[in-house]
């Protein structure tokens, strides 16, 4: 499992502009992205990161993202591999 380091520029999908309904559920198309900088990585669970979102205005600038649940893209910065013991 990968984890982020402080200072990485990331983006994540906030919502979709278009949804299509199928028999087995909804599929989102044309994603709306949010962008931010990783400020801190949790010492307890490295899949949780605190991000300063610079294009979030109404919902607040501080966001906690989960690398397992959120569709997150790393735009710049470093990553490292977590050691499995």
C-alpha angles and dihedrals in degrees: 000000000000124000132194131242127222115278097031116141110228141174130201137185111262098176143327127255094213132033127193121203119221132172091263097045145285126320121200122221133185100027124219110221133207121203132209150148123254107243101174140003118214114253090207099048116014090198088073118077133178111226132189103220110208098189098044107102110155099035097046132261101259116080133171112213130193115215091209098049104029122072096237129179123194109223098177140346133062134301130193135201116249113233114241113213 
